[in-house]
Amino acid sequence: MSPTRSGQALRELVLEVCRLNGALLRHGAVLTAPVGQSQARWQVIGAVAEATRTVPQIVRRMGMSRQSVQRVADLLAKDGILRLDPNPDHARSPLLRLTPKGEQIETELTALGEEWAAVIAADLPRRDLEEAVEVVRTVTRKLDDPVPASRV
């Protein structure tokens, strides 16, 4: 199969998203430090703040390793930021919920993140950002869908 312009553009998008991920991890580490958290902890706190989830659900949503999410969740629970509640659907996979302390930390992290995002986005057209979000979501959905073997 010969390369297409769309295929080449997608490869360039993938490289830029990887670079963006690296930059976000670096900036996230700086942003979370004043609150005594790390980027990985912020990701798990944010995933649980969105909805009560299990470790496997966070893994699927965030694309992180099971071991990494479990380790972070255990540390957050030990620090009183998360609580692990019994899961009526799966005895060995507790439901993760923020404690009041966790809710306060999540509020602080959200405020820092919103302030940071406003500075970064200040000279970027909102419509361009919205289109970029939609393109990334579409590519993610395509990657999450099973691809027929004949097309690979």
C-alpha contacts under 8 A as a table, 3 or more apart, distances in Angstrom:
res1	aa1	res2	aa2	distance
3	P	7	G	6.23
3	P	8	Q	6.80
4	T	7	G	4.95
4	T	8	Q	6.15
5	R	8	Q	5.08
5	R	9	A	6.09
6	S	9	A	4.99
6	S	10	L	6.09
7	G	10	L	5.03
7	G	11	R	6.27
8	Q	11	R	5.08
8	Q	12	E	6.30
9	A	12	E	5.08
9	A	13	L	6.14
10	L	13	L	4.89
10	L	14	V	6.14
11	R	14	V	5.08
11	R	15	L	6.37
12	E	15	L	5.17
12	E	16	E	6.24
13	L	16	E	5.10
13	L	17	V	6.03
14	V	17	V	5.09
14	V	18	C	6.20
15	L	18	C	5.12
15	L	19	R	6.29
16	E	19	R	4.96
16	E	20	L	5.95
17	V	20	L	4.83
17	V	21	N	5.99
18	C	21	N	5.02
18	C	22	G	6.40
19	R	22	G	5.16
19	R	23	A	6.30
20	L	23	A	5.02
20	L	24	L	6.01
21	N	24	L	5.05
21	N	25	L	6.15
22	G	25	L	5.16
22	G	26	R	6.32
23	A	26	R	5.11
23	A	27	H	6.13
24	L	27	H	5.08
24	L	28	G	5.69
25	L	28	G	4.96
25	L	29	A	6.17
25	L	39	Q	6.43
26	R	29	A	5.35
26	R	30	V	6.70
27	H	30	V	5.15
27	H	31	L	6.11
28	G	31	L	4.96
28	G	32	T	5.97
28	G	38	S	7.45
28	G	39	Q	5.20
29	A	32	T	5.44
29	A	33	A	6.18
29	A	38	S	5.59
29	A	39	Q	5.15
30	V	33	A	5.49
30	V	34	P	7.87
31	L	34	P	6.86
31	L	109	L	7.91
31	L	112	L	6.74
31	L	113	G	7.39
32	T	35	V	5.49
32	T	36	G	6.46
32	T	37	Q	5.12
32	T	38	S	5.56
32	T	39	Q	6.47
32	T	42	W	7.30
32	T	109	L	6.71
33	A	36	G	4.95
33	A	37	Q	5.54
33	A	38	S	6.44
34	P	37	Q	7.59
35	V	105	I	7.06
35	V	108	E	7.31
35	V	109	L	7.24
37	Q	41	R	6.09
37	Q	42	W	6.72
38	S	41	R	5.14
38	S	42	W	6.13
39	Q	42	W	5.02
39	Q	43	Q	6.27
40	A	43	Q	5.14
40	A	44	V	6.50
40	A	72	V	7.16
41	R	44	V	5.24
41	R	45	I	6.03
41	R	72	V	6.09
41	R	73	A	7.88
41	R	76	L	7.43
42	W	45	I	5.00
42	W	46	G	5.87
42	W	106	E	7.81
42	W	109	L	7.46
43	Q	46	G	5.12
43	Q	47	A	6.12
43	Q	62	M	7.91
44	V	47	A	5.05
44	V	48	V	6.20
44	V	58	I	7.24
44	V	69	V	7.12
44	V	72	V	7.39
44	V	73	A	7.11
45	I	48	V	5.26
45	I	49	A	6.01
45	I	82	L	7.99
45	I	98	L	7.45
45	I	102	G	7.50
45	I	106	E	6.58
46	G	49	A	4.94
46	G	50	E	6.30
46	G	106	E	6.94
47	A	50	E	5.37
47	A	51	A	6.75
47	A	53	R	7.56
47	A	58	I	6.50
48	V	51	A	5.21
48	V	52	T	5.39
48	V	53	R	5.91
48	V	96	L	6.50
48	V	97	R	6.12
48	V	98	L	6.77
49	A	52	T	7.22
49	A	97	R	7.60
49	A	98	L	6.78
49	A	103	E	7.65
49	A	106	E	7.36
52	T	95	L	6.32
52	T	96	L	5.79
52	T	97	R	5.63
53	R	57	Q	5.90
53	R	58	I	6.56
53	R	95	L	5.52
53	R	96	L	5.49
53	R	97	R	7.47
54	T	57	Q	5.18
54	T	58	I	6.39
54	T	93	S	6.15
54	T	94	P	5.96
54	T	95	L	4.86
54	T	96	L	5.75
55	V	58	I	5.14
55	V	59	V	6.19
55	V	66	R	7.20
55	V	69	V	6.36
55	V	70	Q	6.21
55	V	73	A	7.61
55	V	93	S	7.13
55	V	94	P	7.84
55	V	95	L	7.90
55	V	96	L	7.58
56	P	59	V	4.93
56	P	60	R	6.26
56	P	66	R	6.74
56	P	93	S	7.93
57	Q	60	R	5.21
57	Q	61	R	6.14
58	I	61	R	5.02
58	I	62	M	5.77
58	I	63	G	7.87
58	I	64	M	7.85
58	I	69	V	7.44
59	V	62	M	5.40
59	V	63	G	5.39
59	V	64	M	5.15
59	V	65	S	6.22
59	V	66	R	5.86
59	V	69	V	6.74
60	R	63	G	5.50
60	R	64	M	7.49
64	M	68	S	6.90
64	M	69	V	6.76
65	S	68	S	5.23
65	S	69	V	6.33
66	R	69	V	5.34
66	R	70	Q	6.05
67	Q	70	Q	5.13
67	Q	71	R	6.03
68	S	71	R	5.18
68	S	72	V	6.19
69	V	72	V	5.14
69	V	73	A	5.95
70	Q	73	A	5.07
70	Q	74	D	6.06
71	R	74	D	5.20
71	R	75	L	6.28
72	V	75	L	5.09
72	V	76	L	6.07
73	A	76	L	5.05
73	A	77	A	6.08
73	A	82	L	7.24
74	D	77	A	5.09
74	D	78	K	6.11
75	L	78	K	4.96
75	L	79	D	6.14
76	L	79	D	5.06
76	L	80	G	6.28
76	L	81	I	5.10
76	L	82	L	5.45
77	A	80	G	5.07
77	A	81	I	5.62
77	A	82	L	4.48
77	A	83	R	5.43
77	A	84	L	7.10
78	K	81	I	7.62
78	K	82	L	7.95
79	D	82	L	7.74
80	G	83	R	7.01
80	G	99	T	6.78
80	G	101	K	6.81
80	G	102	G	7.24
81	I	98	L	5.96
81	I	99	T	5.42
81	I	100	P	7.57
81	I	101	K	5.54
81	I	102	G	4.04
81	I	103	E	7.76
81	I	105	I	7.96
82	L	96	L	6.38
82	L	97	R	5.48
82	L	98	L	4.51
82	L	99	T	5.36
82	L	102	G	6.18
83	R	96	L	5.86
83	R	97	R	5.38
83	R	98	L	6.24
83	R	99	T	6.21
84	L	94	P	5.50
84	L	95	L	5.57
84	L	96	L	4.92
84	L	97	R	6.58
85	D	94	P	5.39
85	D	95	L	5.01
85	D	96	L	6.37
85	D	97	R	7.39
86	P	91	A	6.71
86	P	93	S	7.83
86	P	94	P	5.06
86	P	95	L	6.20
87	N	90	H	5.37
87	N	91	A	5.69
87	N	92	R	7.79
87	N	93	S	6.43
87	N	94	P	4.94
87	N	95	L	5.53
88	P	91	A	6.51
90	H	93	S	5.48
90	H	94	P	7.34
91	A	94	P	6.82
98	L	101	K	7.55
98	L	102	G	4.92
98	L	103	E	5.81
99	T	102	G	4.81
99	T	103	E	6.12
100	P	103	E	4.99
100	P	104	Q	6.31
101	K	104	Q	5.19
101	K	105	I	6.34
102	G	105	I	5.07
102	G	106	E	6.01
103	E	106	E	5.01
103	E	107	T	6.12
104	Q	107	T	5.09
104	Q	108	E	6.34
105	I	108	E	5.07
105	I	109	L	6.11
106	E	109	L	5.02
106	E	110	T	5.97
107	T	110	T	5.11
107	T	111	A	6.23
108	E	111	A	5.19
108	E	112	L	6.29
109	L	112	L	5.10
109	L	113	G	6.03
110	T	113	G	4.97
110	T	114	E	6.01
111	A	114	E	5.14
111	A	115	E	6.17
112	L	115	E	5.24
112	L	116	W	6.13
113	G	116	W	5.08
113	G	117	A	6.00
114	E	117	A	5.07
114	E	118	A	6.14
115	E	118	A	5.22
115	E	119	V	6.49
116	W	119	V	5.28
116	W	120	I	6.32
117	A	120	I	5.11
117	A	121	A	5.87
118	A	121	A	5.17
118	A	122	A	5.76
119	V	122	A	5.28
120	I	123	D	7.59
120	I	124	L	7.99
121	A	124	L	5.11
121	A	125	P	7.83
121	A	126	R	7.98
124	L	128	D	7.29
124	L	129	L	7.30
125	P	128	D	5.36
125	P	129	L	6.61
126	R	129	L	5.15
126	R	130	E	6.19
127	R	130	E	5.02
127	R	131	E	6.13
128	D	131	E	5.14
128	D	132	A	6.13
129	L	132	A	5.01
129	L	133	V	6.20
130	E	133	V	5.12
130	E	134	E	6.34
131	E	134	E	5.07
131	E	135	V	6.20
132	A	135	V	5.13
132	A	136	V	6.17
133	V	136	V	5.24
133	V	137	R	6.09
134	E	137	R	5.04
134	E	138	T	6.06
135	V	138	T	5.11
135	V	139	V	6.21
136	V	139	V	5.18
136	V	140	T	6.07
137	R	140	T	5.01
137	R	141	R	6.13
138	T	141	R	5.12
138	T	142	K	6.26
139	V	142	K	5.07
139	V	143	L	6.16
140	T	143	L	5.04
140	T	144	D	6.08
141	R	144	D	5.02
141	R	145	D	6.21
142	K	145	D	5.22
143	L	146	P	7.44
143	L	147	V	7.83
147	V	151	R	6.91
147	V	152	V	7.36
148	P	151	R	5.59
148	P	152	V	7.12
149	A	152	V	5.41
